[in-house]
Amino acid sequence: MKMQKDIEREDKRTPLAQLREDQILAAAKHIFAQNGYHCTKIEQIANYLTIGKGTIYRYFKDKKSLFLAVFERGLQQMRERMQMLVEPINDPAQKIAAAVKNYFEFFDNDRELIEIQMQVRSEFKDEYKQIYISLYSNYIEKIHENLQNGIKMGVFREMDVSKTAEVISSTLQGVLQSFYTREFGPKRQNSKDITAGPHMELLKDRIEAVTSLLLKGVLKEKNASGF
């Protein structure tokens, strides 16, 4: 005879259960981003969904598990976007351009995830590193591979590929951090919803500048005119 826990695990694999989990994660992201981790209660998320808090505990053992799951789901969604829209591109330069574009557009369209990411990094440093490393274990490798392909094709100049890959990754993260400091700083503290109202800045406004900086730093002179 099956144990109750086994039955629950099977139930969570059904489409209806997956839909409920997705709803919980979406609601939790909104509430956590709005109120912060410490000021958020499971009851608030349950009330937002008009469900009992016991339903949430069926999927997530506690608030911390739910909070980290929100962060992990967001990074998975970004990785899936990159896999779909960037990885199929064969031209090395266009691949870098597409990566920059999709990275910034993704976070422009999910500002709550920016807030969640910064909260996780601040509140749960060890867990942040584990999740980030587990989901991006091959991230630098893909940049590394693209740079090597560009050199072989004669598009990119000779360079220290490993260090350049790290610089590209750090540049994107640095722009996001700088954007967060300004856009989510004191000027928006009075807003109850970080996604509401006109935004002073957009990440996509930096696409051209960052792309130009990266490509003009790696392209041979004869290939640089198109960027």
Number of C-alpha atoms within 10 A of each C-alpha: 4 6 7 9 9 11 10 13 13 11 13 17 11 11 10 11 16 14 13 17 18 14 13 22 21 16 19 26 24 22 21 23 24 19 13 15 18 10 10 16 16 18 15 16 23 18 12 14 16 10 13 13 16 12 13 21 14 13 18 16 10 12 17 14 12 20 19 18 17 25 23 18 16 22 18 14 12 16 16 12 16 17 13 11 13 20 15 10 14 12 13 20 23 15 19 20 19 18 22 24 20 18 20 20 16 18 18 17 12 13 17 20 22 19 20 23 19 17 19 20 14 11 12 13 11 12 13 20 12 11 16 15 12 11 13 15 11 11 15 18 14 14 22 20 16 22 27 21 16 20 19 12 12 13 21 24 17 15 13 11 16 15 11 18 20 15 15 18 14 12 15 15 13 13 15 16 14 11 16 16 12 13 16 16 10 10 10 13 10 8 13 11 15 18 16 8 8 6 10 8 12 15 18 17 12 15 20 14 10 18 20 15 12 19 19 17 15 20 20 16 12 8 15 16 9 8 14
